[in-house]
Amino acid sequence: MADQSTQKTLKEKLGGRNIFLIGMMASGKSQTGPDLAKMINYAFVDTDDVIEKASKQSIADIFEKDGEMVFRGLETQVLKEISQHHSLVIATGGGLVTVPENWGILHQGIVIWLDLDLNRSIKRIKSDDKKRPLLNDDNLSQTFSQIYESRKPMYLESDLRIEVEEQSPYQVASMIAEQLPSILINPETQAERHTTEL
């Protein structure tokens, strides 16, 4: 974890810009975000949590009752409202990147892609009991892989790509904090040139 002087310098360089964590379901965005926020003295917000609290329904229930299009609309609305605030680490839903309108908001901050490989992703999904509306079929691996490949070009629009393996959320957050200065020095740097393998 960064010491206090480094933490202060990093926060100053960020200038209040929000940090958006993107990536597939089970990539660890919601677990990594709180640790990263503490490291850089930011607050943490999870868009899925905000949607569930505002609608008083689970994400799975919204998908089932109203469909994906309605959910994506709610997601964009929540993203707009959250982005009115500054100095936030924001964990986003895996499919938020599929809506072009959202990128106008994401690019106002720093976008970090947590890229967990297929096998580890499937292992995590199978080990938790969270309902994932887009994976309601028997061929989990194939469906997940298809969704990943369809979203990958959008994930590659991120400012920093972190390849996650077996690290803890704290370790992932530490690597992000270490890599942030290079992004802040050169904001145009894209994920292809700044791939970090943990």
C-alpha positions in Angstrom: 0.0 0.0 0.0 1.3 3.5 -0.8 2.6 5.6 2.1 0.8 8.8 3.1 3.0 11.1 1.0 2.7 8.9 -2.1 -1.0 8.6 -1.5 -1.4 12.4 -1.3 0.7 13.0 -4.5 -1.3 10.4 -6.4 -4.6 11.9 -5.3 -3.3 15.4 -6.3 -2.4 14.0 -9.8 -5.8 12.4 -10.1 -7.4 15.8 -9.6 -10.6 14.2 -8.5 -11.1 12.2 -11.7 -13.2 9.2 -11.1 -11.8 5.7 -11.6 -14.0 3.2 -13.4 -13.4 -0.5 -13.0 -14.7 -2.5 -16.0 -14.5 -6.2 -16.8 -16.5 -9.4 -17.0 -18.6 -10.7 -14.3 -16.6 -12.4 -11.5 -13.4 -10.4 -12.4 -13.3 -8.9 -8.9 -14.4 -5.3 -9.5 -16.6 -5.1 -6.5 -14.0 -6.7 -4.2 -11.0 -4.7 -5.6 -12.7 -1.4 -5.6 -12.9 -0.8 -1.8 -9.2 -1.6 -1.3 -8.2 0.7 -4.2 -10.4 3.5 -2.8 -8.7 3.3 0.6 -5.3 3.3 -1.0 -5.9 6.6 -2.9 -8.2 8.2 -0.3 -11.3 8.0 -2.6 -14.8 6.7 -1.9 -16.2 3.5 -3.5 -19.4 3.0 -5.3 -20.8 -0.1 -7.1 -23.3 0.6 -9.8 -25.1 -2.7 -9.3 -25.6 -2.0 -5.6 -27.0 1.5 -6.4 -29.4 0.0 -9.0 -30.6 -2.7 -6.6 -31.2 -0.2 -3.7 -32.9 2.4 -6.0 -35.2 -0.2 -7.6 -35.6 -2.4 -4.5 -35.0 -5.4 -6.8 -32.1 -7.7 -7.5 -30.3 -7.4 -10.9 -31.6 -10.8 -11.7 -35.2 -9.8 -11.0 -34.9 -6.7 -13.2 -33.6 -8.8 -16.1 -36.4 -11.4 -15.6 -39.3 -8.9 -15.2 -38.3 -6.1 -17.4 -35.5 -7.4 -19.7 -32.0 -6.4 -20.5 -32.9 -3.2 -22.3 -34.6 -1.7 -19.3 -31.7 -2.7 -17.1 -29.2 -1.1 -19.4 -31.3 2.1 -19.3 -31.2 2.1 -15.5 -27.5 1.4 -15.5 -26.8 4.4 -17.8 -29.0 6.6 -15.6 -27.2 5.5 -12.4 -23.8 6.0 -14.1 -24.8 9.6 -15.1 -25.8 10.4 -11.6 -22.8 8.9 -9.9 -20.4 10.7 -12.3 -21.7 14.1 -11.1 -19.6 13.4 -8.1 -15.8 13.2 -8.0 -13.0 11.3 -6.3 -14.8 7.9 -6.7 -13.7 4.4 -7.5 -16.7 3.0 -9.4 -17.2 -0.7 -10.0 -19.4 -1.1 -13.1 -21.5 -4.0 -14.4 -19.8 -6.2 -16.9 -22.1 -5.2 -19.8 -22.0 -1.4 -19.1 -19.4 -1.0 -21.8 -21.8 -2.3 -24.5 -23.8 1.0 -24.4 -22.0 3.6 -26.5 -23.5 6.5 -24.5 -21.8 5.2 -21.4 -18.3 5.7 -22.9 -18.9 9.5 -23.0 -19.0 9.3 -19.2 -16.3 6.7 -18.8 -13.8 8.7 -20.8 -14.2 11.6 -18.4 -12.3 9.5 -15.8 -9.8 6.7 -15.8 -10.9 3.3 -17.1 -9.3 0.2 -15.7 -10.0 -3.2 -17.1 -9.7 -6.2 -14.7 -9.1 -9.1 -17.1 -9.5 -12.5 -15.4 -8.9 -15.5 -17.7 -11.7 -17.8 -18.8 -10.9 -20.8 -16.6 -10.5 -18.8 -13.4 -13.7 -16.8 -14.2 -15.7 -20.0 -14.7 -14.3 -21.4 -11.4 -15.3 -18.3 -9.5 -18.8 -18.2 -11.0 -19.4 -21.9 -10.2 -18.2 -21.3 -6.6 -20.6 -18.5 -5.8 -24.4 -18.5 -5.6 -25.0 -15.2 -7.3 -27.6 -15.2 -10.0 -26.2 -14.0 -13.3 -29.0 -13.4 -15.8 -26.8 -13.7 -18.9 -25.5 -17.1 -17.9 -28.8 -19.0 -17.5 -28.0 -22.0 -19.7 -26.2 -25.3 -19.5 -23.1 -24.5 -21.5 -21.6 -22.0 -19.0 -18.1 -21.9 -20.5 -19.2 -21.4 -24.1 -21.7 -18.7 -23.2 -19.2 -16.9 -21.0 -16.5 -17.1 -23.7 -18.9 -15.7 -26.4 -19.9 -12.8 -24.1 -16.2 -12.1 -23.4 -15.2 -12.1 -27.1 -18.1 -9.8 -28.0 -17.1 -7.3 -25.3 -13.3 -7.5 -25.6 -13.0 -4.7 -28.3 -14.8 -2.4 -25.9 -12.8 -3.5 -22.8 -9.7 -2.7 -24.9 -10.7 1.0 -24.9 -9.6 1.1 -21.3 -6.7 3.2 -20.1 -5.1 0.3 -18.2 -5.5 -3.5 -18.5 -4.7 -5.6 -15.5 -4.4 -9.4 -16.1 -5.7 -11.0 -13.0 -4.7 -14.5 -11.9 -4.8 -15.8 -8.3 -4.2 -12.5 -6.5 -6.2 -11.2 -3.7 -8.3 -8.0 -4.3 -5.8 -6.1 -2.1 -3.0 -7.3 -4.4 -4.9 -6.3 -7.5 -5.6 -2.9 -6.0 -2.0 -2.4 -5.1 -0.9 -3.1 -8.7 -3.5 -0.6 -10.0 -2.2 2.0 -7.6 1.4 1.4 -8.7 0.4 1.7 -12.4 -1.8 4.8 -12.1 1.0 7.3 -12.3 2.1 6.1 -15.7 -1.5 6.7 -17.0 -1.6 10.1 -15.4 1.6 11.2 -17.0 0.3 10.1 -20.4 -3.5 10.1 -20.5 -3.6 9.0 -24.1 -1.9 5.7 -23.3 -4.2 2.8 -24.2 -4.6 -0.7 -22.7 -2.7 -2.4 -25.5 0.5 -0.7 -24.6 0.0 -0.9 -20.8 -0.9 -4.5 -20.1 0.1 -5.5 -16.6 0.3 -9.1 -15.7 0.0 -9.7 -11.9 
